[in-house]
Amino acid sequence: MGKVIKYTKVKVIKITEMQHHTLKKLESYQINVAQFIRDAIAEKIKREYQELILKPKKSDYPF
């Protein structure tokens, strides 16, 4: 039986040269860069979740 695939979507991003060098350095410290990026994105979404959800618009009817 095959391995269950957890991640199925691909998103391509562009990073600066300095960010690339930093990720390469993390990789040299035996850190899984892909998991590091996934964790950073998840943390950012969790931290700013209240700002990301759509707030209902209040209708201001004069009558």
WOTAKA-V88379 format. One record per helix or strand of 2 or more residues. SS is the DSSP state (~ for helix, > for strand). FROM is the first residue (numbers start at 0). LEN is the number of residues. Records with the same first field share a line. If there is no record, write none. Layout:
SS = FROM-LEN / FROM-LEN
//
This chain:
~ = 16-12 / 32-15 / 48-4
//
